[in-house]
Amino acid sequence: MDLIVENGLVFDGLGNPPRKLHVGIRGNTVTTLSEAPIPRAPHTRVIDATGHWVTPGFIDCHTHYDAEVELAPSLSESVRHGVTTVLMGSCSLSLALGTPEDLADMFCRVEAIPYETVRSLLEERKTWNTLGDYLTHLEQLPLGPHVASFLGHSALRAHTMGLHRSLEPGLRPREDELRAMESLVREGLELGYVGLSIMTLKWDKMGGSRDIRSRPLPSTYARWSEYRRLTRLLRERGRVFQGVPNISTKVNVVLFFLESIGLFRPSLKTTVISMMDTRANRGIHRLIGVLSQVANRLLGADFRWQALPEIFDLWADGIDLVVFEEFGAGAAALHLQDAASRAGLLRTPEYRSRFRREWTNRFLPRAFHRDFNESRILQCPDASVVGKSFAQVAKEQGRDAVDVFLDLISTHGDALRWYTVMANDRREELERICRHPDILMGFSDAGAHLRNMAHYNFPLRLLRLVREAEKRGEPFMSVERAVHRLTGELAGWFGLDAGVLAEGRRADLVVIQPEGLDAKLDQVAEAPMENFGGFVRLVNRNDAAVKAVLISGREAVNEAGVSPALGRERGFGGVLRARA
């Protein structure tokens, strides 16, 4: 054996009870699972997993690593927490097709990543022009985790129609353009793309400086008949339809249910974001959970919500936070890139009146709570407001909270950093979500919203949630079921060769110290991004929880930290191609 993991409590990723076993690895393959000690050779590396859990590598089914994988292919912020497979191409966005400028304009504002870095990267390095060329390009990178990708509908639509035509309200693609999109989807599925991702939420806006800035993404301009032309191909091949419904109104999620239904036809694997216990809509997660069960159990659908097993909290620099795209006044401020112009707008009485009217209107649909009591100022040049909510500052000053907020933003801009919790702040309801049969565990958005949130370690947080419930004597899920939700269940549903620890399977596994699943999982830190010009993002740092991560039999993480070879040498991750 090249490597042996000894004495660990081994979980197979299929939900079976764990067993104390030795894991023998030769090359990139698990060759032996044995209760008896495995003979060593002189070159054999041994990891002592006594008192540890040994699980398959975790899967993150919703990332936006499309840009980061080009500059820092280690994707170490996920790997260090045991993630060995990531899915890209989410939310209709992909770098597979398109010009560098078009792709940067589509990708960067939506996902809050540095525009100039991504655009210059694509202008320098984009050599691929077809779906096949893109996968070949990814295979040539020194990947950290394995990667699989969706076909992004916004990218397909812009590539086929031309970006400006794809953003024209009311303009429907010609029949030849629809056939071209069908041909691309058919080609992509044959190449092994996981499926198709679309976007119907209009608060995700175009970036850049052209006249198309602040228009919604191309996918949002499609009629449902256009989506249906493409989902027919997914249905035929058993592939996945990923979508973002209008999470403000919630109404069009019914269309996703209807598309998934399998009465008199094959069901369509459909997944959308997200099942959350939101502060803005308490109880909505229970309602949508009932709706998906009706669709799946009675109408033959194959529908899944994506969900996170943790508090959904947000950090913001000034007004740069995607939830402000939800209403017109917020989007108008984010439309202005120049700080002085934005500050000037925020100071005008007309703008303030509009902002206050929309912010406080209880009849307008919302996903964000818009409650200044639910905030905490973390940093500000005016030290007197630090540690307080905007509502508390307003009360102390005898002023309106909207005026206080806009004054602080217009005066200090990005130097004002603040925090809020959007969802999943009630433990019992979070446990209810995590055990719901119609969820897929994962919605980290890793690689996006880099200054706003950090969910890289969500698999560890689920394991902690389960372990703490057991310790309280109030179990809601077994550890083996939790591991299954993070590994084999996802791999099986998406049709990927991953997520199972068994003889003859690829050696992607994690060695976890259960005692390290503690409060440090909730802490965030700031760290510069590799090759992103010093840009600083939020990360998770809880190294005591993970003793080792193996990808294709190679140690990507050990007790010394992330391997220096990760992201620099090939032989860790590869490109995974979906199967029906």
N, C-alpha and C positions, 0 to 999 in steps of 0.2 A: 504494500500500500504506500501511496505517496503521502497520505495524511489520514490520521485516525482521530475521530472525536470520541473520547472515552467517557463512559459512566453517566451520560446525560439522560434526562427524561425526554424521550423522543416522541414528537407529535408528527403524524404522517401527512397532515394537511387535508385529510378526507373526513375528519370528524371522529375517527376511532379513538378509544381511550389510549393514553400515552403508555409507553413501556420503557423501562430502563434498558438501554441498548448501547452498543458500541457501533459507530458508523465508520465504515472503511471506504476510502475514496482513492481511486486510481485514475489519473488524468483528470478529466472533467466529469467523471461519472461515479455515482454511489454504487459500489460493487458488492458491499456486504453490510447487512444489518444483523448483528449477532448479540445474543445474550452472553456468549463466552468471549473472553479476551481475544482480540485479533492479533495474529503474529506481526511483529514489526521487522522491517528491514533496516539496515544502517542509515538509509536516507529518509526514513519515515518521520514526518513531523507529527507530533501528538498534541492535541488540545484536550486538557482535562476539563470535562464538563460536569464534574461532580457537583450536585446541588443546583444545576442549571437546567433550563429548558432548551431543547434543540428542536427547531421548527423549520419548515421550508421557508425560503426567502419570501418576504411580503410583496404584494402587488399593489401599486398605486394606479388606479384605473382612470384618474382624471388629473392630468398635469398639463402645463404649458411650457415644457422644457424645450420646445422646438428651437428657440433661439439660443438658450444657454448651452445646449448640447454641442453647438458649433464652437463655442469659445472655451467651454470647460466641460468636456465630455465625461469627466469622472462623475458628475451629478452627485457629489459626495455628501451634500446636505441631506439627501434621501438615503443614500447607501449606509451612512453611519448609524441610521436607525433601523437597519435590517431590510430596507426596500431593495429588492434585486431585479424587479421588473417594473417599468413605467409605460403608460400609454400616453401618447401625444396626439396632436391633431384635434384637440377638443374644441367645442363651442364654435364650430364652422371655420376655425382658423388653422392653417397649415402653411408650411414653407415649401411644400412639394411643388407647387405651380405658381408662377407669377413673376413679375419684375421686382427687383430689390425695393424700389420706391413704393410700389403698390403693396407689397407685403409688409414693409415697415409701417406704412400708413394704416393698414388694417390691424396690425398686431399690437403696436406699442402703447397707444392710449388706452385701449381696452384692458390690456393686461398690466398696465403701469410699470413698464420696463423702459430703460433708457433708449430713446429714439435714435440719437446720433450713433450710439454704439452699434445698434442692430442694423441700421441702414448701411453704415460703412462696412460692417462685417459682410452683409449680403453683396454689396457692390464689389467687395474684394474677393469673396470666396465662392459665390454661387456659380457653380459650373453645371448644374443639373437643369434640365428643361422638360423632363418627362417624369411620370410617376415611378417608372422603373429605375431611372437614373438616380432619383432621390433615395430610394432604398439602397442602391449600390453605394451611393455616397455615404450613407449612414454606416454601412457595413465596413467601410474603410476607416472610420473614426476609431480611436482607442476608447471605446465605450466603457463606462463603469458598469451600470446595470444593463440588462437587456431592455430593448425598446421595441414597441409596436406602435402603429399609428392608424388613426382614422383618416379618411378623406374629408377635408374641410370644405363645406359647401360654399362658404364665402369665397375661398380661393378658387374653387372650380368655376363658380359663376362669373367672377371677375375675369378669369383666364379665358373663358369661352365667349363672353359678351363684350369684353372690354370693361375696365373698371368704371368709367363714367356712365356707360349705358346700364351697368348692373346696379347703379345707385339712383336711377331715374324712377321717381314714384309713378306707378301706373303702367310702366313700360314692361310688357311681357316678352320673354325671350321668344325668338322666332322658332319655328319647328326644327330648322337645321341646327340651331343652337341647343335646343332641348336634346336632340339626338346626339349632339357632340358631348353633352354632359352625361348622357346615358352611356356613351361609349367609354368615357373616362372612368365612370363608376365601374362598369363591367371590367375594364382593364385593371383597375385598382384591386378589385376583389380577387381577380385571378392571380395577381401578384402577392396577395396575402395581407392587404390592408384590412383592419378589423371591421370596418363598416363606414358609415357616413355620419358626420356630425353637422347639425344645423343650429341656427340661432333665430329666435323669434322675439327676443327681448330688445327693445329699441333703445335702452339706455347704454348699450355698448356702441361707442361712436368711433368714427374714423379720426385718425390723427393727422400729423403732417401739417403743411402750410398751404396746400392747394385749395381751390374753391370747394372741394368736397369735404373739407374738414367739418366735423361735427354732424355729418350725416350718419345714420345708423349703418351697421355692417351690411354688405350686399345680400347676405342670406335673409335678412329681415324683409327685403322687398319681394321675395318670392311668394306666390300664392300657394295654397296647400296642394293644388293640382300639380305644381312643379315638384314639390317634395315627393308626391305620390308616384310620379314617373320614375323616381330614383329608388324609392323604398321597395318598389316591385322587384327590383334586382336583388336587394338585400333579402327579401322574403324568400326568393327562389333559392338563395345560397345559404340561408341560415345565419346571416351576419347581423350586425348590430346597428340600430338606429339610435344615435345619441342626440339629445336636443336640450335646448334651454327654453322653457316656456316663458311667457310673460309673468314673472314672479311678482309683479305689482298687482295685476288684476286677477291672476290665477286662472282665469276663465279658459284660455286656450289649451290648458293641459288636457281638457276633454278630447281635443283632436289627437293628441298623442295616444290616449287610451284607445280611441276608435281605430287608429292606425295599427295598433298592436293586436287587436282582437283577431282570433283565429277561427271564427265560425265560418264553415264552408270554404276555408282556405288555410294555408299554413299560418301560424301565429308569427308575428314579427318581434324579434328581440328588441325591446325599446327601453332606454334608460334616460332619465332626466334628472336635473338638479332642482331641488334637493328637499329631502325630508328633514325639517328643522322645527324645533320649538321656539318660534320667533317671538320676541317681545312685542312686535307690532301686531301679530295675529295669533294670540294665545289659542291653542286648541286646533289650529289648522292642520297640524301633523296628524292628529287623530282622524280628522275627516278624510284627508287624502289617503291615509292608510286603509280606511274602509273602502274607499273607491277603488284602489288598486286590487284589493282582495276580491271585490265583486268582479272586476274585469278579468282577473287571472283565474279565479275559481269557477265562475259561472259562464264567462264569455270566451274562454280559451285564449286569453291574451298571455303574453310573456313580458310583463312590464316590471321594471325595477326603478325605485328611487335611489339616488346616491345619498349617502349620509356620512356624517363625521361623528365619531364617538367622544366628543369633547365640546367644551364651551367654544362658541364661535365669537371671538373677540377681534376688534379692529384697532389699529393705530393709524393716526393721520398726521400728515404735515400740512398745516393750514387747511385748505379746503380740498386738497388733492386726495380724494377718496371716491371710489366708483359709485357709492350709494347716492352721491349728490347728482349723478346723471339721471336719477329717477324722476326729477321734476324740473320744469323749465328754467327756473331761476338758477338752480345749481348748475345745469348744463351750460347756461349762458356764461357763467363765471369760468367754467372749465374750458370753454371755447377759446378764451383769451390766454395765449401762451406767455405774453409779456407781463412780468410781475407788476409793473407800474400801471399798465392798462387795466389789469384785473383789479388792483387796489382802487383805482379811480372809479371803476364801475361799482364796487361794493360800497363806496361812500355816497353814491347818489341817492336822494330820497325816493326817486321812482323805483330804483332797483330794490331798495330796502322794503318798500311797500309790497312789491311783488313777491319778494322772498318770504316775508312774514305771512302774506296771504296763503301762499302755497305750503309753507312749512307747517302752519297751524290748521290747515283745512282737514278736518277729520273725515270728510266724504271722498277725498281723492284717494285712489288705491295707493297702497304703500307696502314695501317690504322692510324698509328701515323705520325704526321707531320714532325718529325725529323728536326726541325728548332730551332737552338740555340738562335735565336732572341726571340722566344716565350718561355722564361724561366725566372725565377727569383730566385736567391739564397737567401734563408731565414736564414740559419744558417751555420756557418763555423768557424773553429778555426782561419782561416785567415780573420779577420774582414774587410780587405780592399775590399773583393769581395761581401760582404753581400749587398743585395738590388739591385744587378746588374744582367743582363743576362749573360750567358756564352759568347755570341757574343760580348757584351759590354766589358767584361774583356779581351777577345782576341784582340779587337781593341785597347784598352788602352795599352796592352803589345806588340802590333805589332806581334802577333802570330796567328797560325791557331786555330780556335775554337775547332776542335776535339782534338788537343793536350792540350789545356787549360782544356777541360772537363775531359779527361783521366788523366791528371796530378792531378787535384783536387780530382778525385775519388780515384786514387791510393794512394794519400798522406793522405787523410782524411777519406776515407771509408764512413761508415754510419754516421759519424759526419757532413757530408755535406748534408744539407737538402734543397731541391729546389722544385719549383712549376711550373706547366704549365697548359694550357687550351687545351683540346683535341677537344671539340665539343660544339655545342649549344650556341655559344657566340653572335649570331645575333637574337635579340628579334623577329623580324617579321617572320623569318624562324622557330624559336622555336614555335611560335603561330600556324604556318601552320602545324607543326608536331602534336601539341597537339589536333588539331581539325580534323586530318585525320581520316576517318572512319575505317581504317584498323589497328589501333594501339590498344594495351593494355597498359594502363598507369601503368608503373612500370618496373624497372630493377635496383633495388637498390644495388644488390649484398651484402645486409646486412649480416654481419657475415664473410665477406671475405675482402681481401685487406685492412686490418685494419689500416695500416699506410698510405695508399695511397688515400683514398677517404671517404667521408661521405655523403650518400644520404638517411639517415634514415627518413628525414622529407619531402621527395618529395611530399606527398599529400598536405601538407601545402603550398609548393611552387607553385603547380598548382593553388590552390585557390587564392594565392596572384597574380599570373600572370593574372588570370581572373578578379579579383577585380580591379587591377590597370588599365587594359584595359578599364573597364567600367568607371572608374573615369576620364580617358583621353577622354572619348566619342568615343572610338574606340573598342567596344566590339567584341570579336571573338568567345565567347562561354558564355552561361549563367552559373551562379553559380550552378543551379540545374543540368545542364548537366555535369559540372566538378565533382560534387559529384557523379553523376551516373557513370562516368568513373572510379572513385576511389573505387566504392563499388559494386552496383548491377550489372553493366555491367560485371565486372570481375567474380563475384560469379556465374552469369548465364552461362557465357562461360565455366568456369572450372567445373561447376556442383557441387557447394558447397553451403551448407546451411549457408549463411552469406550475408552481404551487403545490407540488407533491414531493414528499421525501420517501423514496422507495428504491429498492435495488433496480439498477438499470436506468434510472432517471438522472438527469443532469444534477450535478452537486451544487445547488444553490440553497444555502441554509444559514440559519442564524442561531447563535448561542446566546441565550438571555439569562441574566442574573435576576431572578424574581425579586430579590430584596432591593434591587436598584429601580424597581417600578414605584417611584416615590414622587414627592411633590416637585422635584426638579423637572419632571416632565412638563410642567406648566410654565416654567420659566422661559423667557425669550431673551436673547442677547443680540447684539449687532456685530456684524462681521463684514469685511470687504469681500466683494465677489471677485473670483478669479478671472482676470483678463477683461474686466468691465470698467477699467479706468478708475479704480478706487471707489466705485459705487458701493454704498453700505446698505445691507439688507438685514431683515430680521431672520434669526435662525433659532434652532433648539439645540441646547447643549446638556445632555444627560448621559455622559459616557459610561457611567457606572452600570447602566441598564443592559448594555450590549457588550459581551466579551469578544465575540468574533462574528464576522460576516464572510461567508464564502460565496463567490460567484464563479461558476464553471470550475469548481474545485480549487480556486485560487483565493488566498486570504486578502480580501479587500479591506477589512478592518480587523484589528486585533487589539490587545490591551495597550499597545503603544500608540494606537490611533489609526487614522486612515492611512493605508499603504501609499508610499510615495509613487508606486508604479501605477496606481489607479488613475485613469485618465491620460496616462502617458504611454502605457504599453497596451498592445492588443492582447486578447486572450481572456479578458474578464467577460463583459457582456457582448451580446450580439443582437442582430435584428430578428425579432420573432414574427413569423408570418401566421396569420390566423387560418384556421380550418373550420369547416362547417360543424 
